[in-house]
Amino acid sequence: MSKKSAAVAVILLLEDDEEHKKRKQRSVWAKCWLQQRHKYSHIKLLRELELNSKDDYKMNLWMSTEYFGMLLSCVEPLISKCNAVMREAIPAEERLIATLRFLATGRLLEDLIFSTAISVQALGKTIAKTHDAIFKVLREEYMKVGNLSTKNAIY
């Protein structure tokens, strides 16, 4: 390889790197309507259903308000986040509701964004962590498994 072709290759690599950096810059941090989660979220509807229509509330989350409250109190210490300087944290109640809706309906994250007003990226992380917390709490509390030996196992 000649010095001239090596120099051309280096120049092309540097130009490609600069174009890549330009493409990665975001125009906005988050969509405006997602920044107003308290205004557009499904939480207002659920609070109304909780007060006035227990059956509809149960249809939405597939559990009664009492069971939801019990589950929330169990997982809240594991899924709560603190507010940051740049943005407000998603409350534990909204994290749990989004996870339950995902598990109950099997909807895509891209579809859940419109009822939760939480970005797809945040939903992915939130649902995974909340699911793990639910599993951990329920496993410890309700799914106690004894130590089975092969002698005592029933097939």
Secondary structure, DSSP 8 states (H G I E B T S, - for coil): --HHHHHHHHHHHHHHHHHHHHHH--S-SS-HHHHTHHHHSTHHHHHHHHHH-HHHHHHHHSS-HHHHHHHHHHHHHHH-----SSS----HHHHHHHHHHHHHH---HHHHHHHH---HHHHHHHHHHHHHHHHHHHHHHH-------TTT---
